[in-house]
């Protein structure tokens, strides 16, 4: 449960920091922005939904992708894990029109920001699974 909560909070904070400091990452609020019928009228609403979805993707989909790409991660000595992180953030960019992350460098920076915040949160909360 701590890991899921850490993934959600890291997704929320990481996307917020990326929008603030990575120049090409843009968050737009549209008049018809909604998520399952709930209107998303302010930035923190959108960050909250994006953080929850990114946290769930990191918790459920990332282990599957890590298992599939294990041979490539072994060959590249773990560097291919960054590509997996970038792929998950790219899925989020495709799913939601409110966030725009163009090209490779902003995508890399955003995924690294989310990863570092998640790592720090796991160290603060403790790495035990209760």
C-alpha positions, 0 to 999 in steps of 0.5 A: 500500500505504501508503494502505491501511495508513493507512486501516486504522490510521486506522479502528482508532484513529479508532473507538477515540478515538470510543468513548472521547470521543464520548458516544453511540458505544458498543461492546458485546461479545457472547458470540456475537461472531465474525467468520468463525468467529474469536471476538471476546472483547475490545475490541481484537479488535472494534476490529481487525476494525472498523478493517480493515473500515472501512479496506477500505471507505475504500480500495475503496468510497469512490472509487466513491462519490466518483465517483458523487457528484462533481456534488454535491461540485462544487455544494457545494464539497466539503462533500458529501464529509463525507456520503460519509464519514458514509455509510461509517461508517454502513455499518459501524454497520449491518454490525456489531451490536457498535458503535452510532452513533446519530443524525447528530451522533455519526456526523459526529464519528466520521467526522471523527475517522477522517478527521483521523487518516487525514490525519495518518497520510498526512502522516507516512507520506508521500503517495507511492504506492510 
